[in-house]
Amino acid sequence: MIDHISIGARDLARAKDFYDAALEPLGYRCLASDETALGYGADGVSFWVLASDAPVPPNDGSGLHICFTAPSRGSVDAFHAAALTKGGKDNGAPGPRPDYGVDYYAAFAKDPTGYRLEAYCSKPE
């Protein structure tokens, strides 16, 4: 239903360093890049990070978060580790989330701007 989503970042170079590392374990890479935007995906861009002097302020109470599909539980773990290594903040360690569904395995982090991110795998161990 959704073709793509875009978020803003004040520091595009820092965002690129973060997202290159955090999304690589999930099989996503930067497919488009210039001084105004970064486009991530596997076969085509579906996640954009745009240079912005006024990105939408993150708000933990808003319910907004971005969930990336992960190919394996190990890639969820690697996403979380990379996010923390590159300036992200922990928002939920990797692990099963049985209250979300059978075989729901996820990790949560905040990017350097404060946006809430999730990596999710539905495959059993």
FIMARZA-430793 format. One record per residue (C-alpha): y, x, z; residue in three letters; residue number from 1. Coordinates in pm, 1 decimal, padded with zeros to 6 digits, always signed. Each point is the difference from the previous one (the first is absolute). Last residue first. Example, Ala and Ser with C-alpha at 12.3 -4.5 7.8 and 13.67 -1.06 7.14 Angstrom:
BEGIN
[rec [-00106.0,+01367.0,+00714.0],"SER",2]
[rec [-00344.0,-00137.0,+00066.0],"ALA",1]
This chain:
BEGIN
[rec [-01967.3,+01442.6,+01467.4],"GLU",125]
[rec [+00057.1,-00349.0,-00133.7],"PRO",124]
[rec [+00258.3,-00029.6,-00275.3],"LYS",123]
[rec [+00316.2,-00198.4,+00070.2],"SER",122]
[rec [+00239.5,+00294.3,+00002.3],"CYS",121]
[rec [+00363.6,-00022.3,+00107.0],"TYR",120]
[rec [+00297.2,+00238.1,+00011.5],"ALA",119]
[rec [+00301.7,-00146.7,+00178.1],"GLU",118]
[rec [+00370.9,+00075.3,-00008.2],"LEU",117]
[rec [+00294.5,-00104.7,+00216.9],"ARG",116]
[rec [+00339.4,+00115.2,-00125.6],"TYR",115]
[rec [+00179.5,+00232.4,+00241.9],"GLY",114]
[rec [+00196.5,+00215.7,-00244.4],"THR",113]
[rec [-00235.6,+00294.5,+00060.9],"PRO",112]
[rec [-00302.1,-00224.2,-00074.6],"ASP",111]
[rec [-00160.6,-00201.4,+00278.6],"LYS",110]
[rec [-00374.4,+00014.8,+00042.0],"ALA",109]
[rec [-00299.4,-00233.8,+00023.2],"PHE",108]
[rec [-00369.1,+00058.3,-00050.7],"ALA",107]
[rec [-00264.8,-00240.6,-00121.8],"ALA",106]
[rec [-00365.1,-00100.8,-00009.2],"TYR",105]
[rec [-00084.4,-00366.7,-00058.1],"TYR",104]
[rec [-00382.0,-00013.4,-00026.6],"ASP",103]
[rec [-00005.4,-00364.8,+00116.5],"VAL",102]
[rec [+00350.1,-00134.6,+00046.4],"GLY",101]
[rec [+00339.0,+00047.1,+00166.0],"TYR",100]
[rec [-00135.6,-00037.7,+00358.1],"ASP",99]
[rec [-00265.6,+00255.0,-00090.8],"PRO",98]
[rec [+00267.5,+00267.7,-00057.5],"ARG",97]
[rec [-00206.5,+00313.8,-00045.7],"PRO",96]
[rec [+00177.1,+00330.6,+00043.9],"GLY",95]
[rec [+00281.1,+00228.6,-00103.2],"PRO",94]
[rec [+00277.0,+00032.7,+00259.8],"ALA",93]
[rec [+00278.2,-00257.4,+00019.4],"GLY",92]
[rec [+00375.2,+00046.7,-00051.5],"ASN",91]
[rec [+00009.6,+00378.4,-00000.8],"ASP",90]
[rec [+00327.9,+00141.6,-00127.2],"LYS",89]
[rec [+00060.9,+00166.2,-00335.0],"GLY",88]
[rec [+00145.1,+00347.7,-00039.5],"GLY",87]
[rec [-00239.1,+00158.8,-00246.4],"LYS",86]
[rec [-00284.6,+00084.6,+00239.8],"THR",85]
[rec [-00005.6,-00355.4,+00134.9],"LEU",84]
[rec [-00031.5,-00150.9,-00347.2],"ALA",83]
[rec [-00262.8,+00257.1,-00099.4],"ALA",82]
[rec [-00217.6,-00085.7,+00302.1],"ALA",81]
[rec [+00030.3,-00374.4,-00062.6],"HIS",80]
[rec [-00079.9,+00027.3,-00370.5],"PHE",79]
[rec [-00295.2,+00231.9,+00076.1],"ALA",78]
[rec [-00151.4,-00254.3,+00243.0],"ASP",77]
[rec [+00040.0,-00279.1,-00254.3],"VAL",76]
[rec [-00153.8,+00231.4,-00262.1],"SER",75]
[rec [-00300.1,+00050.2,+00226.0],"GLY",74]
[rec [-00042.2,-00376.1,+00027.0],"ARG",73]
[rec [-00031.4,-00016.2,-00374.9],"SER",72]
[rec [+00180.2,-00104.1,-00320.8],"PRO",71]
[rec [+00323.0,-00097.8,+00178.8],"ALA",70]
[rec [+00216.6,-00298.7,-00089.8],"THR",69]
[rec [+00362.3,+00044.9,+00106.0],"PHE",68]
[rec [+00166.5,-00245.1,+00239.5],"CYS",67]
[rec [+00379.0,-00022.1,+00019.0],"ILE",66]
[rec [+00155.7,-00147.7,+00311.9],"HIS",65]
[rec [+00245.0,-00275.1,+00083.4],"LEU",64]
[rec [-00072.9,-00203.7,+00311.7],"GLY",63]
[rec [+00369.7,-00007.7,+00087.2],"SER",62]
[rec [-00039.9,+00109.1,+00361.7],"GLY",61]
[rec [-00048.1,+00367.6,-00078.1],"ASP",60]
[rec [+00328.3,+00005.0,-00192.0],"ASN",59]
[rec [+00069.5,+00270.0,-00254.9],"PRO",58]
[rec [+00357.2,-00002.0,-00129.8],"PRO",57]
[rec [+00018.1,-00093.7,-00367.4],"VAL",56]
[rec [+00111.0,+00317.2,-00176.0],"PRO",55]
[rec [+00377.5,+00052.9,-00023.8],"ALA",54]
[rec [+00084.8,+00328.5,-00172.0],"ASP",53]
[rec [-00300.5,-00050.6,-00221.8],"SER",52]
[rec [-00227.2,+00218.2,-00211.0],"ALA",51]
[rec [-00286.6,-00223.2,-00108.6],"LEU",50]
[rec [-00362.7,+00019.0,+00107.4],"VAL",49]
[rec [-00219.0,-00197.9,-00237.8],"TRP",48]
[rec [-00357.2,-00124.7,+00048.0],"PHE",47]
[rec [-00192.0,-00159.5,-00287.7],"SER",46]
[rec [+00019.5,+00275.8,-00258.6],"VAL",45]
[rec [-00291.5,+00019.1,-00238.4],"GLY",44]
[rec [-00353.5,+00139.6,-00004.3],"ASP",43]
[rec [-00016.3,+00117.7,+00361.8],"ALA",42]
[rec [+00341.7,-00081.6,+00142.0],"GLY",41]
[rec [+00331.7,+00140.6,+00111.9],"TYR",40]
[rec [+00350.7,-00009.0,-00149.6],"GLY",39]
[rec [+00280.3,+00213.6,+00142.6],"LEU",38]
[rec [+00363.1,-00084.4,-00067.6],"ALA",37]
[rec [+00360.4,+00114.4,-00038.8],"THR",36]
[rec [-00014.4,+00376.8,-00064.5],"GLU",35]
[rec [-00305.8,-00037.9,-00221.4],"ASP",34]
[rec [-00367.3,-00068.6,+00052.0],"SER",33]
[rec [-00271.5,-00208.8,-00158.2],"ALA",32]
[rec [-00376.7,+00021.5,+00049.3],"LEU",31]
[rec [+00003.3,+00115.6,+00363.2],"CYS",30]
[rec [-00359.2,-00020.1,+00112.2],"ARG",29]
[rec [-00246.9,-00250.3,+00138.1],"TYR",28]
[rec [-00368.1,+00065.3,+00068.7],"GLY",27]
[rec [+00008.1,-00102.7,+00367.6],"LEU",26]
[rec [-00012.8,+00361.8,+00117.6],"PRO",25]
[rec [+00310.4,+00068.0,-00215.8],"GLU",24]
[rec [+00205.3,-00279.7,+00158.4],"LEU",23]
[rec [+00101.2,+00178.4,+00320.1],"ALA",22]
[rec [+00070.9,+00341.8,-00154.5],"ALA",21]
[rec [+00204.4,-00108.6,-00303.9],"ASP",20]
[rec [+00157.4,-00272.8,+00215.6],"TYR",19]
[rec [+00139.2,+00238.8,+00261.3],"PHE",18]
[rec [+00126.7,+00276.8,-00229.5],"ASP",17]
[rec [+00143.3,-00262.5,-00234.8],"LYS",16]
[rec [+00177.0,-00179.3,+00287.1],"ALA",15]
[rec [+00152.0,+00328.7,+00114.5],"ARG",14]
[rec [+00130.0,+00067.3,-00351.2],"ALA",13]
[rec [+00126.8,-00359.4,-00026.8],"LEU",12]
[rec [+00211.1,+00023.4,+00315.3],"ASP",11]
[rec [+00181.1,-00332.3,+00055.8],"ARG",10]
[rec [-00309.4,-00203.7,-00082.8],"ALA",9]
[rec [-00032.3,-00344.5,-00152.8],"GLY",8]
[rec [-00306.6,-00214.7,-00056.6],"ILE",7]
[rec [-00146.0,-00145.0,-00317.8],"SER",6]
[rec [-00303.5,-00222.2,-00056.4],"ILE",5]
[rec [-00212.8,-00049.3,-00308.3],"HIS",4]
[rec [-00196.7,-00249.4,-00206.6],"ASP",3]
[rec [-00060.0,-00253.7,+00273.4],"ILE",2]
[rec [-00242.9,-00283.7,-00074.6],"MET",1]
